[in-house]
Each structure stands twice: as structure tokens, then as C-alpha cells.
Amino acid sequence: MTRILIIDSWIPAPDQDSGSMDTFLTMKALVELGYDITFIPKDLKAKQKYVQLLENEGVRYPDLSKAAISIEEFLKVAGHYFDLVMLYR
């Protein structure tokens, strides 16, 4: 299974803006196609409502806010796990 990490500026809020809807629907489609999707927002802020929405669709969401690490640190530790990284916004 291909493992994809998707990074966006913030967690998608599809009920708030069209960019979020695009990101959300892309992740949903990739999961439906059989890809293993993990999402991380650059701001590392988790809004539980939207985390739950992603998880309900099969998207993994590692909670980095509690670890107080950066995207760069996450990639150093777990970057080898992913086959592809997609950057949004």
C-alpha cells in the first residue's frame, strides 16, 4: 500500500472554505483508491471537530501538538515511512 503524507497550512475545514473542501475531498478520494493517508497541518493546531472528520474518512492524524515538535522534526523521525509527500497551500 502506498503511504502518502499530506501537509497543508492548517487542518481542512470543508464547511469554511473551498480550499479546505478541495483538500478534504482529495484525501477522501485517495483513501477510497486504497492509499494510506496521513495528514499534518503546518500550524500543528488540531481542531477536534475537523480531526474527527478526517479520521472518520480513514485519514490518519498524528497529534504533534502534544509533542511540541515541528514538521521538520517529524519528517526526520518518520519521513522514511512515506512513499510520497503532497504539499498544499
OpenMM code with the backbone's topology and positions (N, CA, C; nanometers):
from openmm import Vec3, app, unit

residues = "MET THR ARG ILE LEU ILE ILE ASP SER TRP ILE PRO ALA PRO ASP GLN ASP SER GLY SER MET ASP THR PHE LEU THR MET LYS ALA LEU VAL GLU LEU GLY TYR ASP ILE THR PHE ILE PRO LYS ASP LEU LYS ALA LYS GLN LYS TYR VAL GLN LEU LEU GLU ASN GLU GLY VAL ARG TYR PRO ASP LEU SER LYS ALA ALA ILE SER ILE GLU GLU PHE LEU LYS VAL ALA GLY HIS TYR PHE ASP LEU VAL MET LEU TYR ARG".split()
positions = [
    Vec3(0.0852, -0.1178, 0.0000),
    Vec3(0.0000, 0.0000, 0.0000),
    Vec3(0.0899, 0.1243, 0.0000),
    Vec3(0.0582, 0.2183, -0.0846),
    Vec3(0.1342, 0.3429, -0.0915),
    Vec3(0.0937, 0.4339, 0.0236),
    Vec3(0.1944, 0.4842, 0.0956),
    Vec3(0.1699, 0.5719, 0.2109),
    Vec3(0.1999, 0.7161, 0.1708),
    Vec3(0.0993, 0.8006, 0.1863),
    Vec3(0.1108, 0.9408, 0.1456),
    Vec3(0.0943, 1.0313, 0.2664),
    Vec3(0.1864, 1.1256, 0.2806),
    Vec3(0.1757, 1.2301, 0.3826),
    Vec3(0.1294, 1.3566, 0.3127),
    Vec3(0.0229, 1.4161, 0.3629),
    Vec3(-0.0274, 1.5423, 0.3091),
    Vec3(-0.0080, 1.6492, 0.4151),
    Vec3(0.0554, 1.7589, 0.3743),
    Vec3(0.0808, 1.8721, 0.4639),
    Vec3(0.0105, 1.9949, 0.4062),
    Vec3(-0.0656, 2.0618, 0.4881),
    Vec3(-0.1335, 2.1860, 0.4491),
    Vec3(-0.1050, 2.2899, 0.5568),
    Vec3(-0.1358, 2.4136, 0.5277),
    Vec3(-0.1110, 2.5219, 0.6237),
    Vec3(-0.1881, 2.5017, 0.7535),
    Vec3(-0.3082, 2.4497, 0.7422),
    Vec3(-0.3926, 2.4259, 0.8589),
    Vec3(-0.4835, 2.3074, 0.8282),
    Vec3(-0.5500, 2.2587, 0.9306),
    Vec3(-0.6394, 2.1446, 0.9121),
    Vec3(-0.7583, 2.1880, 0.8268),
    Vec3(-0.7949, 2.1078, 0.7271),
    Vec3(-0.9058, 2.1474, 0.6408),
    Vec3(-1.0377, 2.1605, 0.7173),
    Vec3(-1.1060, 2.2685, 0.6896),
    Vec3(-1.2386, 2.2932, 0.7460),
    Vec3(-1.3343, 2.3067, 0.6271),
    Vec3(-1.3808, 2.1925, 0.5722),
    Vec3(-1.4581, 2.1959, 0.4489),
    Vec3(-1.5877, 2.2753, 0.4566),
    Vec3(-1.6356, 2.3022, 0.5762),
    Vec3(-1.7560, 2.3852, 0.5904),
    Vec3(-1.7211, 2.5345, 0.5972),
    Vec3(-1.5923, 2.5675, 0.5823),
    Vec3(-1.5495, 2.7068, 0.5953),
    Vec3(-1.4972, 2.7685, 0.4653),
    Vec3(-1.4274, 2.6902, 0.3812),
    Vec3(-1.3702, 2.7480, 0.2597),
    Vec3(-1.3503, 2.6422, 0.1525),
    Vec3(-1.3432, 2.6875, 0.0271),
    Vec3(-1.3345, 2.5931, -0.0847),
    Vec3(-1.1992, 2.5230, -0.0910),
    Vec3(-1.0910, 2.5889, -0.0502),
    Vec3(-0.9601, 2.5238, -0.0483),
    Vec3(-0.9596, 2.4048, 0.0456),
    Vec3(-1.0232, 2.4222, 0.1610),
    Vec3(-1.0347, 2.3114, 0.2562),
    Vec3(-1.1181, 2.1984, 0.1981),
    Vec3(-1.2237, 2.2346, 0.1280),
    Vec3(-1.3083, 2.1322, 0.0656),
    Vec3(-1.2279, 2.0542, -0.0377),
    Vec3(-1.1470, 2.1227, -0.1180),
    Vec3(-1.0629, 2.0551, -0.2175),
    Vec3(-0.9659, 1.9577, -0.1506),
    Vec3(-0.8990, 2.0041, -0.0457),
    Vec3(-0.8027, 1.9198, 0.0253),
    Vec3(-0.8725, 1.7991, 0.0872),
    Vec3(-0.9850, 1.8226, 0.1512),
    Vec3(-1.0617, 1.7158, 0.2155),
    Vec3(-1.1069, 1.6113, 0.1134),
    Vec3(-1.1631, 1.6574, 0.0012),
    Vec3(-1.2127, 1.5640, -0.0996),
    Vec3(-1.0988, 1.4874, -0.1678),
    Vec3(-0.9838, 1.5518, -0.1829),
    Vec3(-0.8674, 1.4825, -0.2381),
    Vec3(-0.8249, 1.3693, -0.1460),
    Vec3(-0.8163, 1.3974, -0.0166),
    Vec3(-0.7787, 1.2933, 0.0790),
    Vec3(-0.8816, 1.1805, 0.0803),
    Vec3(-1.0079, 1.2165, 0.0792),
    Vec3(-1.1148, 1.1165, 0.0790),
    Vec3(-1.1041, 1.0269, -0.0443),
    Vec3(-1.0796, 1.0860, -0.1602),
    Vec3(-1.0670, 1.0086, -0.2837),
    Vec3(-0.9449, 0.9160, -0.2784),
    Vec3(-0.8339, 0.9664, -0.2259),
    Vec3(-0.7131, 0.8841, -0.2159),
    Vec3(-0.7345, 0.7647, -0.1238),
    Vec3(-0.8051, 0.7852, -0.0129),
    Vec3(-0.8372, 0.6734, 0.0780),
    Vec3(-0.9248, 0.5717, 0.0045),
    Vec3(-1.0243, 0.6205, -0.0686),
    Vec3(-1.1140, 0.5307, -0.1418),
    Vec3(-1.0391, 0.4515, -0.2487),
    Vec3(-0.9307, 0.5084, -0.3020),
    Vec3(-0.8486, 0.4396, -0.4011),
    Vec3(-0.7502, 0.3412, -0.3378),
    Vec3(-0.7481, 0.3366, -0.2042),
    Vec3(-0.6659, 0.2388, -0.1346),
    Vec3(-0.5335, 0.2895, -0.0812),
    Vec3(-0.5112, 0.4199, -0.0859),
    Vec3(-0.3879, 0.4760, -0.0313),
    Vec3(-0.3990, 0.4950, 0.1193),
    Vec3(-0.2868, 0.4840, 0.1874),
    Vec3(-0.2780, 0.5074, 0.3316),
    Vec3(-0.2396, 0.6549, 0.3484),
    Vec3(-0.3339, 0.7358, 0.3955),
    Vec3(-0.3155, 0.8808, 0.4011),
    Vec3(-0.2942, 0.9272, 0.5451),
    Vec3(-0.1913, 1.0092, 0.5643),
    Vec3(-0.1663, 1.0773, 0.6912),
    Vec3(-0.1664, 1.2264, 0.6621),
    Vec3(-0.2292, 1.3032, 0.7487),
    Vec3(-0.2368, 1.4481, 0.7318),
    Vec3(-0.1734, 1.5200, 0.8497),
    Vec3(-0.0987, 1.6267, 0.8184),
    Vec3(-0.0405, 1.7119, 0.9223),
    Vec3(-0.0579, 1.8587, 0.8801),
    Vec3(-0.1112, 1.9417, 0.9697),
    Vec3(-0.1162, 2.0854, 0.9388),
    Vec3(0.0145, 2.1529, 0.9798),
    Vec3(0.0590, 2.2466, 0.8975),
    Vec3(0.1843, 2.3167, 0.9269),
    Vec3(0.1772, 2.3900, 1.0607),
    Vec3(0.0589, 2.4444, 1.0934),
    Vec3(0.0459, 2.5188, 1.2194),
    Vec3(0.0359, 2.4267, 1.3413),
    Vec3(0.0276, 2.2948, 1.3183),
    Vec3(0.0206, 2.1924, 1.4245),
    Vec3(-0.0979, 2.2103, 1.5188),
    Vec3(-0.1990, 2.2832, 1.4745),
    Vec3(-0.3170, 2.3055, 1.5581),
    Vec3(-0.4282, 2.2108, 1.5176),
    Vec3(-0.4776, 2.1351, 1.6133),
    Vec3(-0.5839, 2.0383, 1.5889),
    Vec3(-0.7167, 2.0930, 1.6375),
    Vec3(-0.8104, 2.1079, 1.5469),
    Vec3(-0.9474, 2.1402, 1.5851),
    Vec3(-1.0218, 2.0081, 1.5831),
    Vec3(-1.0602, 1.9623, 1.7012),
    Vec3(-1.1116, 1.8261, 1.7174),
    Vec3(-1.2244, 1.7929, 1.6206),
    Vec3(-1.3109, 1.8875, 1.5941),
    Vec3(-1.4224, 1.8636, 1.5010),
    Vec3(-1.3693, 1.8175, 1.3653),
    Vec3(-1.2628, 1.8822, 1.3178),
    Vec3(-1.2094, 1.8516, 1.1857),
    Vec3(-1.1157, 1.7310, 1.1878),
    Vec3(-1.0483, 1.7097, 1.2985),
    Vec3(-0.9679, 1.5877, 1.3141),
    Vec3(-1.0614, 1.4680, 1.3058),
    Vec3(-1.1719, 1.4736, 1.3757),
    Vec3(-1.2681, 1.3629, 1.3755),
    Vec3(-1.3240, 1.3401, 1.2356),
    Vec3(-1.3492, 1.4479, 1.1623),
    Vec3(-1.3995, 1.4367, 1.0256),
    Vec3(-1.2994, 1.3618, 0.9378),
    Vec3(-1.1707, 1.3962, 0.9502),
    Vec3(-1.0669, 1.3269, 0.8735),
    Vec3(-1.0573, 1.1800, 0.9140),
    Vec3(-1.0539, 1.1549, 1.0429),
    Vec3(-1.0415, 1.0181, 1.0914),
    Vec3(-1.1611, 0.9324, 1.0496),
    Vec3(-1.2803, 0.9922, 1.0454),
    Vec3(-1.3995, 0.9201, 1.0008),
    Vec3(-1.3866, 0.8756, 0.8556),
    Vec3(-1.3075, 0.9480, 0.7780),
    Vec3(-1.2859, 0.9146, 0.6371),
    Vec3(-1.1660, 0.8221, 0.6172),
    Vec3(-1.0975, 0.7850, 0.7253),
    Vec3(-0.9848, 0.6938, 0.7152),
    Vec3(-0.8498, 0.7609, 0.7038),
    Vec3(-0.8447, 0.8916, 0.7277),
    Vec3(-0.7188, 0.9663, 0.7223),
    Vec3(-0.6554, 0.9631, 0.8603),
    Vec3(-0.5272, 0.9319, 0.8654),
    Vec3(-0.4543, 0.9325, 0.9932),
    Vec3(-0.4168, 1.0762, 1.0287),
    Vec3(-0.4239, 1.1071, 1.1576),
    Vec3(-0.3867, 1.2405, 1.2043),
    Vec3(-0.3013, 1.2256, 1.3304),
    Vec3(-0.1683, 1.2298, 1.3156),
    Vec3(-0.0840, 1.2210, 1.4354),
    Vec3(-0.0920, 1.3520, 1.5127),
    Vec3(-0.1143, 1.3456, 1.6408),
    Vec3(-0.1255, 1.4667, 1.7231),
    Vec3(0.0136, 1.5146, 1.7615),
    Vec3(0.0661, 1.6051, 1.6829),
    Vec3(0.2002, 1.6573, 1.7070),
    Vec3(0.2016, 1.7724, 1.8063),
    Vec3(0.0882, 1.8318, 1.8330),
    Vec3(0.0853, 1.9477, 1.9232),
    Vec3(0.1317, 1.9111, 2.0641),
    Vec3(0.1000, 1.7908, 2.1082),
    Vec3(0.1413, 1.7496, 2.2426),
    Vec3(0.2907, 1.7229, 2.2492),
    Vec3(0.3478, 1.6808, 2.1368),
    Vec3(0.4915, 1.6542, 2.1329),
    Vec3(0.5718, 1.7824, 2.1126),
    Vec3(0.5030, 1.8891, 2.0734),
    Vec3(0.5660, 2.0203, 2.0520),
    Vec3(0.6858, 2.0101, 1.9578),
    Vec3(0.6659, 1.9329, 1.8500),
    Vec3(0.7724, 1.9236, 1.7516),
    Vec3(0.7302, 1.9961, 1.6248),
    Vec3(0.8223, 2.0149, 1.5340),
    Vec3(0.7939, 2.0824, 1.4090),
    Vec3(0.7720, 1.9795, 1.2984),
    Vec3(0.7247, 2.0261, 1.1851),
    Vec3(0.7104, 1.9394, 1.0687),
    Vec3(0.8468, 1.8806, 1.0316),
    Vec3(0.9486, 1.9649, 1.0377),
    Vec3(1.0834, 1.9192, 1.0024),
    Vec3(1.1285, 1.8044, 1.0932),
    Vec3(1.1038, 1.8171, 1.2231),
    Vec3(1.1411, 1.7112, 1.3169),
    Vec3(1.0609, 1.5846, 1.2909),
    Vec3(0.9340, 1.6011, 1.2606),
    Vec3(0.8501, 1.4848, 1.2290),
    Vec3(0.9054, 1.4112, 1.1069),
    Vec3(0.9436, 1.4865, 1.0042),
    Vec3(0.9964, 1.4251, 0.8827),
    Vec3(1.1293, 1.3539, 0.9077),
    Vec3(1.2112, 1.4099, 0.9968),
    Vec3(1.3376, 1.3437, 1.0298),
    Vec3(1.3132, 1.2089, 1.0962),
    Vec3(1.2119, 1.2030, 1.1809),
    Vec3(1.1821, 1.0805, 1.2551),
    Vec3(1.1001, 0.9815, 1.1724),
    Vec3(0.9976, 1.0309, 1.1023),
    Vec3(0.9032, 0.9403, 1.0364),
    Vec3(0.8994, 0.9534, 0.8846),
    Vec3(0.9804, 1.0393, 0.8282),
    Vec3(0.9770, 1.0626, 0.6844),
    Vec3(0.9997, 0.9377, 0.6006),
    Vec3(1.0821, 0.8474, 0.6495),
    Vec3(1.1114, 0.7234, 0.5766),
    Vec3(0.9884, 0.6340, 0.5603),
    Vec3(0.8868, 0.6562, 0.6423),
    Vec3(0.7652, 0.5754, 0.6395),
    Vec3(0.6819, 0.6028, 0.5142),
    Vec3(0.6927, 0.7243, 0.4587),
    Vec3(0.6055, 0.7665, 0.3489),
    Vec3(0.6704, 0.7464, 0.2128),
    Vec3(0.5867, 0.7089, 0.1166),
    Vec3(0.6312, 0.6929, -0.0216),
    Vec3(0.6200, 0.8236, -0.0998),
    Vec3(0.5325, 0.9109, -0.0540),
    Vec3(0.5036, 1.0348, -0.1258),
    Vec3(0.4599, 1.1410, -0.0256),
    Vec3(0.5017, 1.2654, -0.0490),
    Vec3(0.4562, 1.3781, 0.0325),
    Vec3(0.3907, 1.4785, -0.0608),
    Vec3(0.2700, 1.5221, -0.0228),
    Vec3(0.1972, 1.6218, -0.1016),
    Vec3(0.1854, 1.7486, -0.0164),
    Vec3(0.2194, 1.8617, -0.0754),
    Vec3(0.2126, 1.9895, -0.0056),
    Vec3(0.0987, 2.0733, -0.0622),
    Vec3(0.0181, 2.1291, 0.0248),
    Vec3(-0.0901, 2.2177, -0.0143),
    Vec3(-0.0671, 2.3549, 0.0454),
    Vec3(-0.1225, 2.4543, -0.0138),
    Vec3(-0.1206, 2.5947, 0.0309),
    Vec3(0.0103, 2.6306, 0.0953),
] * unit.nanometer
topology = app.Topology()
chain = topology.addChain("A")
for resn in residues:
    res = topology.addResidue(resn, chain)
    for name in ("N", "CA", "C"):
        topology.addAtom(name, app.Element.getBySymbol(name[0]), res)
